Amino acid sequence: MPPSLRFLKGLVITLMITMILGVIAVVYLLVTRMPDGRAQIPALPPDIVLPQGTVAEAVTFGAGWSAVVTTSQSLLIFDAKGALVHSVDLADLAAQN
């Protein structure tokens, strides 16, 4: 085998070993660093009642509060017990900017 071909063969073998070790490292990091998929997601308080005619589009949670964005572009903020604390019309905010 010519020396240049032997050198190329060594480079290919080195690259293959490096890639195999890289894949193993990535899989290891994904397995050990990913959050637990069975973790409990926060639940909406059962007392939250949306105003008549509104449909929830998105929900987010904070410490002691929940926020609901409705399809009519309003943001409803509820306390931990489910009482409506504040309502913001997002369409008006967008028109102001």
N, CA, C and O atoms as CSV, one atom per row, in Angstrom:
chain,resi,resn,atom,element,x,y,z
A,1,MET,N,N,0.855,-1.173,0.000
A,1,MET,CA,C,0.000,0.000,0.000
A,1,MET,C,C,0.909,1.246,0.000
A,1,MET,O,O,1.869,1.310,0.768
A,2,PRO,N,N,0.608,2.223,-0.851
A,2,PRO,CA,C,1.427,3.441,-0.889
A,2,PRO,C,C,1.312,4.214,0.426
A,2,PRO,O,O,0.287,4.147,1.105
A,3,PRO,N,N,2.373,4.951,0.780
A,3,PRO,CA,C,2.367,5.688,2.062
A,3,PRO,C,C,1.236,6.712,2.159
A,3,PRO,O,O,0.676,6.892,3.240
A,4,SER,N,N,0.885,7.384,1.071
A,4,SER,CA,C,-0.190,8.379,1.136
A,4,SER,C,C,-1.541,7.722,1.398
A,4,SER,O,O,-2.387,8.293,2.086
A,5,LEU,N,N,-1.747,6.515,0.845
A,5,LEU,CA,C,-2.999,5.799,1.070
A,5,LEU,C,C,-3.070,5.291,2.510
A,5,LEU,O,O,-4.138,5.297,3.121
A,6,ARG,N,N,-1.919,4.849,3.054
A,6,ARG,CA,C,-1.871,4.410,4.439
A,6,ARG,C,C,-2.182,5.581,5.378
A,6,ARG,O,O,-2.883,5.411,6.376
A,7,PHE,N,N,-1.656,6.774,5.051
A,7,PHE,CA,C,-1.931,7.976,5.847
A,7,PHE,C,C,-3.412,8.322,5.799
A,7,PHE,O,O,-4.009,8.652,6.824
A,8,LEU,N,N,-4.008,8.248,4.608
A,8,LEU,CA,C,-5.438,8.538,4.448
A,8,LEU,C,C,-6.282,7.539,5.238
A,8,LEU,O,O,-7.277,7.915,5.858
A,9,LYS,N,N,-5.881,6.258,5.214
A,9,LYS,CA,C,-6.596,5.233,5.973
A,9,LYS,C,C,-6.543,5.556,7.473
A,9,LYS,O,O,-7.546,5.407,8.170
A,10,GLY,N,N,-5.397,5.989,7.965
A,10,GLY,CA,C,-5.269,6.359,9.373
A,10,GLY,C,C,-6.152,7.546,9.734
A,10,GLY,O,O,-6.764,7.575,10.802
A,11,LEU,N,N,-6.216,8.541,8.818
A,11,LEU,CA,C,-7.093,9.692,9.075
A,11,LEU,C,C,-8.556,9.280,9.131
A,11,LEU,O,O,-9.300,9.758,9.987
A,12,VAL,N,N,-8.976,8.402,8.234
A,12,VAL,CA,C,-10.376,7.959,8.208
A,12,VAL,C,C,-10.712,7.187,9.476
A,12,VAL,O,O,-11.785,7.372,10.048
A,13,ILE,N,N,-9.802,6.322,9.918
A,13,ILE,CA,C,-10.045,5.551,11.142
A,13,ILE,C,C,-10.120,6.494,12.347
A,13,ILE,O,O,-10.977,6.328,13.215
A,14,THR,N,N,-9.224,7.478,12.398
A,14,THR,CA,C,-9.243,8.447,13.499
A,14,THR,C,C,-10.540,9.250,13.500
A,14,THR,O,O,-11.129,9.479,14.556
A,15,LEU,N,N,-10.981,9.674,12.333
A,15,LEU,CA,C,-12.244,10.410,12.233
A,15,LEU,C,C,-13.419,9.552,12.682
A,15,LEU,O,O,-14.308,10.038,13.381
A,16,MET,N,N,-13.432,8.285,12.289
A,16,MET,CA,C,-14.522,7.383,12.667
A,16,MET,C,C,-14.577,7.212,14.187
A,16,MET,O,O,-15.651,7.259,14.787
A,17,ILE,N,N,-13.416,7.015,14.798
A,17,ILE,CA,C,-13.374,6.835,16.256
A,17,ILE,C,C,-13.818,8.121,16.959
A,17,ILE,O,O,-14.545,8.067,17.951
A,18,THR,N,N,-13.384,9.265,16.451
A,18,THR,CA,C,-13.784,10.548,17.038
A,18,THR,C,C,-15.284,10.758,16.933
A,18,THR,O,O,-15.913,11.229,17.881
A,19,MET,N,N,-15.858,10.417,15.799
A,19,MET,CA,C,-17.306,10.596,15.626
A,19,MET,C,C,-18.096,9.647,16.522
A,19,MET,O,O,-19.124,10.034,17.079
A,20,ILE,N,N,-17.630,8.417,16.664
A,20,ILE,CA,C,-18.313,7.470,17.554
A,20,ILE,C,C,-18.272,7.981,18.986
A,20,ILE,O,O,-19.286,7.943,19.683
A,21,LEU,N,N,-17.126,8.454,19.431
A,21,LEU,CA,C,-17.029,8.998,20.794
A,21,LEU,C,C,-17.893,10.256,20.956
A,21,LEU,O,O,-18.476,10.476,22.017
A,22,GLY,N,N,-17.973,11.073,19.914
A,22,GLY,CA,C,-18.826,12.260,19.960
A,22,GLY,C,C,-20.290,11.907,20.102
A,22,GLY,O,O,-21.003,12.529,20.890
A,23,VAL,N,N,-20.752,10.918,19.350
A,23,VAL,CA,C,-22.156,10.490,19.451
A,23,VAL,C,C,-22.442,9.932,20.835
A,23,VAL,O,O,-23.491,10.209,21.417
A,24,ILE,N,N,-21.511,9.147,21.364
A,24,ILE,CA,C,-21.697,8.600,22.716
A,24,ILE,C,C,-21.767,9.732,23.736
A,24,ILE,O,O,-22.588,9.684,24.652
A,25,ALA,N,N,-20.922,10.745,23.594
A,25,ALA,CA,C,-20.930,11.877,24.527
A,25,ALA,C,C,-22.243,12.657,24.445
A,25,ALA,O,O,-22.799,13.043,25.473
A,26,VAL,N,N,-22.736,12.888,23.237
A,26,VAL,CA,C,-23.997,13.626,23.080
A,26,VAL,C,C,-25.151,12.840,23.684
A,26,VAL,O,O,-25.982,13.417,24.384
A,27,VAL,N,N,-25.222,11.549,23.433
A,27,VAL,CA,C,-26.297,10.730,24.002
A,27,VAL,C,C,-26.201,10.730,25.523
A,27,VAL,O,O,-27.218,10.846,26.206
A,28,TYR,N,N,-25.000,10.603,26.056
A,28,TYR,CA,C,-24.819,10.628,27.514
A,28,TYR,C,C,-25.310,11.949,28.103
A,28,TYR,O,O,-26.021,11.959,29.107
A,29,LEU,N,N,-24.931,13.052,27.482
A,29,LEU,CA,C,-25.358,14.359,27.996
A,29,LEU,C,C,-26.868,14.535,27.893
A,29,LEU,O,O,-27.484,15.081,28.808
A,30,LEU,N,N,-27.470,14.088,26.811
A,30,LEU,CA,C,-28.924,14.201,26.685
A,30,LEU,C,C,-29.637,13.371,27.740
A,30,LEU,O,O,-30.635,13.812,28.311
A,31,VAL,N,N,-29.138,12.189,27.997
A,31,VAL,CA,C,-29.790,11.307,28.971
A,31,VAL,C,C,-29.619,11.839,30.390
A,31,VAL,O,O,-30.560,11.787,31.182
A,32,THR,N,N,-28.453,12.342,30.720
A,32,THR,CA,C,-28.213,12.761,32.102
A,32,THR,C,C,-28.666,14.186,32.394
A,32,THR,O,O,-28.924,14.513,33.552
A,33,ARG,N,N,-28.771,15.035,31.390
A,33,ARG,CA,C,-29.093,16.449,31.628
A,33,ARG,C,C,-30.537,16.823,31.334
A,33,ARG,O,O,-30.977,17.908,31.715
A,34,MET,N,N,-31.278,15.962,30.674
A,34,MET,CA,C,-32.660,16.296,30.333
A,34,MET,C,C,-33.526,16.258,31.585
A,34,MET,O,O,-33.339,15.401,32.449
A,35,PRO,N,N,-34.477,17.190,31.685
A,35,PRO,CA,C,-35.360,17.172,32.852
A,35,PRO,C,C,-36.258,15.938,32.826
A,35,PRO,O,O,-36.491,15.325,31.784
A,36,ASP,N,N,-36.740,15.610,33.991
A,36,ASP,CA,C,-37.613,14.446,34.126
A,36,ASP,C,C,-38.916,14.689,33.376
A,36,ASP,O,O,-39.630,15.648,33.671
A,37,GLY,N,N,-39.226,13.847,32.428
A,37,GLY,CA,C,-40.436,13.989,31.626
A,37,GLY,C,C,-41.706,13.707,32.412
A,37,GLY,O,O,-42.802,14.046,31.966
A,38,ARG,N,N,-41.568,13.101,33.555
A,38,ARG,CA,C,-42.748,12.774,34.363
A,38,ARG,C,C,-43.016,13.812,35.434
A,38,ARG,O,O,-43.863,13.604,36.303
A,39,ALA,N,N,-42.306,14.926,35.381
A,39,ALA,CA,C,-42.495,15.971,36.386
A,39,ALA,C,C,-43.920,16.519,36.309
A,39,ALA,O,O,-44.522,16.572,35.237
A,40,GLN,N,N,-44.431,16.914,37.430
A,40,GLN,CA,C,-45.787,17.433,37.502
A,40,GLN,C,C,-45.851,18.839,36.910
A,40,GLN,O,O,-45.063,19.709,37.281
A,41,ILE,N,N,-46.773,19.054,36.005
A,41,ILE,CA,C,-46.994,20.401,35.498
A,41,ILE,C,C,-48.005,21.078,36.408
A,41,ILE,O,O,-48.869,20.409,36.975
A,42,PRO,N,N,-47.912,22.376,36.555
A,42,PRO,CA,C,-48.863,23.065,37.426
A,42,PRO,C,C,-50.289,22.904,36.888
A,42,PRO,O,O,-50.520,22.895,35.679
A,43,ALA,N,N,-51.202,22.782,37.792
A,43,ALA,CA,C,-52.604,22.635,37.410
A,43,ALA,C,C,-53.324,23.958,37.639
A,43,ALA,O,O,-53.024,24.689,38.582
A,44,LEU,N,N,-54.268,24.247,36.773
A,44,LEU,CA,C,-55.104,25.421,36.981
A,44,LEU,C,C,-55.955,25.211,38.219
A,44,LEU,O,O,-56.464,24.112,38.438
A,45,PRO,N,N,-56.113,26.228,39.017
A,45,PRO,CA,C,-57.025,26.080,40.155
A,45,PRO,C,C,-58.421,25.741,39.643
A,45,PRO,O,O,-58.869,26.303,38.643
A,46,PRO,N,N,-59.099,24.840,40.311
A,46,PRO,CA,C,-60.427,24.432,39.829
A,46,PRO,C,C,-61.457,25.561,39.898
A,46,PRO,O,O,-62.512,25.482,39.269
A,47,ASP,N,N,-61.152,26.600,40.655
A,47,ASP,CA,C,-62.107,27.693,40.808
A,47,ASP,C,C,-62.032,28.721,39.675
A,47,ASP,O,O,-62.859,29.631,39.622
A,48,ILE,N,N,-61.063,28.595,38.776
A,48,ILE,CA,C,-60.960,29.568,37.685
A,48,ILE,C,C,-62.119,29.367,36.718
A,48,ILE,O,O,-62.325,28.282,36.174
A,49,VAL,N,N,-62.858,30.436,36.527
A,49,VAL,CA,C,-63.968,30.419,35.576
A,49,VAL,C,C,-63.754,31.587,34.629
A,49,VAL,O,O,-63.681,32.739,35.056
A,50,LEU,N,N,-63.655,31.286,33.344
A,50,LEU,CA,C,-63.473,32.343,32.355
A,50,LEU,C,C,-64.776,33.095,32.163
A,50,LEU,O,O,-65.851,32.511,32.303
A,51,PRO,N,N,-64.702,34.377,31.846
A,51,PRO,CA,C,-65.917,35.135,31.566
A,51,PRO,C,C,-66.700,34.518,30.401
A,51,PRO,O,O,-66.136,33.848,29.536
A,52,GLN,N,N,-67.975,34.755,30.406
A,52,GLN,CA,C,-68.867,34.186,29.383
A,52,GLN,C,C,-68.391,34.555,27.980
A,52,GLN,O,O,-68.120,35.724,27.708
A,53,GLY,N,N,-68.288,33.579,27.098
A,53,GLY,CA,C,-67.949,33.818,25.705
A,53,GLY,C,C,-66.463,33.885,25.405
A,53,GLY,O,O,-66.088,34.150,24.263
A,54,THR,N,N,-65.600,33.654,26.392
A,54,THR,CA,C,-64.157,33.678,26.135
A,54,THR,C,C,-63.626,32.255,26.052
A,54,THR,O,O,-64.115,31.341,26.716
A,55,VAL,N,N,-62.612,32.103,25.217
A,55,VAL,CA,C,-61.975,30.799,25.032
A,55,VAL,C,C,-60.484,30.977,25.296
A,55,VAL,O,O,-59.859,31.890,24.757
A,56,ALA,N,N,-59.921,30.114,26.115
A,56,ALA,CA,C,-58.494,30.208,26.453
A,56,ALA,C,C,-57.642,29.819,25.253
A,56,ALA,O,O,-57.908,28.823,24.582
A,57,GLU,N,N,-56.612,30.624,24.995
A,57,GLU,CA,C,-55.675,30.337,23.903
A,57,GLU,C,C,-54.316,29.910,24.460
A,57,GLU,O,O,-53.646,29.056,23.879
A,58,ALA,N,N,-53.908,30.506,25.590
A,58,ALA,CA,C,-52.640,30.165,26.230
A,58,ALA,C,C,-52.762,30.387,27.725
A,58,ALA,O,O,-53.527,31.237,28.180
A,59,VAL,N,N,-52.000,29.612,28.482
A,59,VAL,CA,C,-52.028,29.715,29.942
A,59,VAL,C,C,-50.586,29.725,30.428
A,59,VAL,O,O,-49.748,28.987,29.910
A,60,THR,N,N,-50.298,30.553,31.413
A,60,THR,CA,C,-48.991,30.539,32.055
A,60,THR,C,C,-49.176,30.635,33.558
A,60,THR,O,O,-50.202,31.112,34.041
A,61,PHE,N,N,-48.172,30.176,34.289
A,61,PHE,CA,C,-48.267,30.104,35.740
A,61,PHE,C,C,-47.130,30.872,36.365
A,61,PHE,O,O,-46.022,30.915,35.829
A,62,GLY,N,N,-47.409,31.479,37.504
A,62,GLY,CA,C,-46.391,32.152,38.308
A,62,GLY,C,C,-46.570,31.753,39.748
A,62,GLY,O,O,-47.427,30.932,40.073
A,63,ALA,N,N,-45.765,32.329,40.610
A,63,ALA,CA,C,-45.862,32.025,42.033
A,63,ALA,C,C,-47.115,32.699,42.595
A,63,ALA,O,O,-47.109,33.900,42.863
A,64,GLY,N,N,-48.163,31.945,42.767
A,64,GLY,CA,C,-49.393,32.470,43.344
A,64,GLY,C,C,-50.335,33.118,42.351
A,64,GLY,O,O,-51.293,33.773,42.761
A,65,TRP,N,N,-50.095,32.958,41.054
A,65,TRP,CA,C,-50.996,33.543,40.064
A,65,TRP,C,C,-50.988,32.702,38.789
A,65,TRP,O,O,-50.057,31.936,38.542
A,66,SER,N,N,-52.019,32.855,38.000
A,66,SER,CA,C,-52.132,32.219,36.685
A,66,SER,C,C,-52.619,33.271,35.708
A,66,SER,O,O,-53.427,34.128,36.065
A,67,ALA,N,N,-52.133,33.211,34.481
A,67,ALA,CA,C,-52.558,34.159,33.449
A,67,ALA,C,C,-53.117,33.375,32.272
A,67,ALA,O,O,-52.559,32.354,31.869
A,68,VAL,N,N,-54.220,33.861,31.729
A,68,VAL,CA,C,-54.865,33.218,30.594
A,68,VAL,C,C,-55.000,34.246,29.479
A,68,VAL,O,O,-55.542,35.331,29.686
A,69,VAL,N,N,-54.503,33.896,28.299
A,69,VAL,CA,C,-54.705,34.722,27.112
A,69,VAL,C,C,-55.877,34.121,26.360
A,69,VAL,O,O,-55.905,32.919,26.098
A,70,THR,N,N,-56.833,34.950,26.016
A,70,THR,CA,C,-58.032,34.458,25.344
A,70,THR,C,C,-57.941,34.718,23.843
A,70,THR,O,O,-57.103,35.493,23.384
A,71,THR,N,N,-58.813,34.061,23.093
A,71,THR,CA,C,-58.841,34.246,21.639
A,71,THR,C,C,-59.296,35.641,21.259
A,71,THR,O,O,-59.048,36.082,20.137
A,72,SER,N,N,-59.953,36.346,22.165
A,72,SER,CA,C,-60.368,37.723,21.893
A,72,SER,C,C,-59.281,38.723,22.278
A,72,SER,O,O,-59.557,39.911,22.442
A,73,GLN,N,N,-58.033,38.238,22.423
A,73,GLN,CA,C,-56.859,39.064,22.711
A,73,GLN,C,C,-56.983,39.859,24.004
A,73,GLN,O,O,-56.749,41.067,24.032
A,74,SER,N,N,-57.351,39.168,25.061
A,74,SER,CA,C,-57.322,39.784,26.384
A,74,SER,C,C,-56.519,38.885,27.319
A,74,SER,O,O,-56.490,37.665,27.157
A,75,LEU,N,N,-55.881,39.497,28.279
A,75,LEU,CA,C,-55.067,38.785,29.256
A,75,LEU,C,C,-55.790,38.843,30.590
A,75,LEU,O,O,-56.061,39.924,31.111
A,76,LEU,N,N,-56.098,37.684,31.138
A,76,LEU,CA,C,-56.810,37.596,32.412
A,76,LEU,C,C,-55.844,37.032,33.454
A,76,LEU,O,O,-55.268,35.962,33.257
A,77,ILE,N,N,-55.671,37.750,34.558
A,77,ILE,CA,C,-54.760,37.314,35.610
A,77,ILE,C,C,-55.587,36.913,36.823
A,77,ILE,O,O,-56.410,37.681,37.321
A,78,PHE,N,N,-55.345,35.681,37.286
A,78,PHE,CA,C,-56.080,35.118,38.417
A,78,PHE,C,C,-55.118,34.887,39.568
A,78,PHE,O,O,-53.938,34.607,39.359
A,79,ASP,N,N,-55.643,35.008,40.816
A,79,ASP,CA,C,-54.807,34.708,41.972
A,79,ASP,C,C,-54.810,33.203,42.218
A,79,ASP,O,O,-55.409,32.445,41.454
A,80,ALA,N,N,-54.142,32.772,43.283
A,80,ALA,CA,C,-53.991,31.344,43.565
A,80,ALA,C,C,-55.317,30.656,43.861
A,80,ALA,O,O,-55.443,29.444,43.686
A,81,LYS,N,N,-56.303,31.423,44.307
A,81,LYS,CA,C,-57.604,30.842,44.622
A,81,LYS,C,C,-58.547,30.830,43.416
A,81,LYS,O,O,-59.646,30.282,43.497
A,82,GLY,N,N,-58.124,31.431,42.300
A,82,GLY,CA,C,-58.941,31.419,41.094
A,82,GLY,C,C,-59.775,32.661,40.892
A,82,GLY,O,O,-60.612,32.688,39.990
A,83,ALA,N,N,-59.578,33.698,41.703
A,83,ALA,CA,C,-60.339,34.939,41.551
A,83,ALA,C,C,-59.650,35.825,40.511
A,83,ALA,O,O,-58.425,35.946,40.496
A,84,LEU,N,N,-60.448,36.435,39.653
A,84,LEU,CA,C,-59.917,37.332,38.627
A,84,LEU,C,C,-59.378,38.590,39.306
A,84,LEU,O,O,-60.112,39.296,39.997
A,85,VAL,N,N,-58.082,38.862,39.101
A,85,VAL,CA,C,-57.429,40.001,39.732
A,85,VAL,C,C,-57.335,41.174,38.776
A,85,VAL,O,O,-57.571,42.320,39.159
A,86,HIS,N,N,-56.983,40.878,37.508
A,86,HIS,CA,C,-56.757,41.959,36.560
A,86,HIS,C,C,-57.053,41.464,35.154
A,86,HIS,O,O,-56.853,40.291,34.838
A,87,SER,N,N,-57.532,42.370,34.319
A,87,SER,CA,C,-57.806,42.058,32.926
A,87,SER,C,C,-57.180,43.135,32.049
A,87,SER,O,O,-57.341,44.327,32.312
A,88,VAL,N,N,-56.463,42.715,31.005
A,88,VAL,CA,C,-55.792,43.648,30.102
A,88,VAL,C,C,-56.242,43.327,28.689
A,88,VAL,O,O,-56.220,42.170,28.270
A,89,ASP,N,N,-56.657,44.371,27.945
A,89,ASP,CA,C,-57.041,44.180,26.547
A,89,ASP,C,C,-55.786,44.348,25.684
A,89,ASP,O,O,-55.275,45.457,25.532
A,90,LEU,N,N,-55.306,43.262,25.133
A,90,LEU,CA,C,-54.065,43.292,24.363
A,90,LEU,C,C,-54.213,44.016,23.036
A,90,LEU,O,O,-53.239,44.565,22.522
A,91,ALA,N,N,-55.399,44.025,22.479
A,91,ALA,CA,C,-55.617,44.738,21.213
A,91,ALA,C,C,-55.418,46.237,21.413
A,91,ALA,O,O,-54.861,46.901,20.539
A,92,ASP,N,N,-55.859,46.780,22.537
A,92,ASP,CA,C,-55.649,48.200,22.825
A,92,ASP,C,C,-54.174,48.516,23.010
A,92,ASP,O,O,-53.704,49.566,22.572
A,93,LEU,N,N,-53.439,47.617,23.655
A,93,LEU,CA,C,-52.010,47.837,23.846
A,93,LEU,C,C,-51.278,47.838,22.511
A,93,LEU,O,O,-50.371,48.643,22.299
A,94,ALA,N,N,-51.664,46.949,21.620
A,94,ALA,CA,C,-51.014,46.895,20.304
A,94,ALA,C,C,-51.339,48.150,19.496
A,94,ALA,O,O,-50.498,48.622,18.730
A,95,ALA,N,N,-52.526,48.686,19.651
A,95,ALA,CA,C,-52.912,49.899,18.907
A,95,ALA,C,C,-52.151,51.118,19.411
A,95,ALA,O,O,-51.891,52.041,18.639
A,96,GLN,N,N,-51.791,51.137,20.681
A,96,GLN,CA,C,-51.055,52.269,21.251
A,96,GLN,C,C,-49.608,52.313,20.756
A,96,GLN,O,O,-49.008,53.383,20.658
A,97,ASN,N,N,-49.066,51.154,20.450
A,97,ASN,CA,C,-47.664,51.124,20.010
A,97,ASN,C,C,-47.655,51.203,18.543
A,97,ASN,O,O,-46.586,51.195,17.931
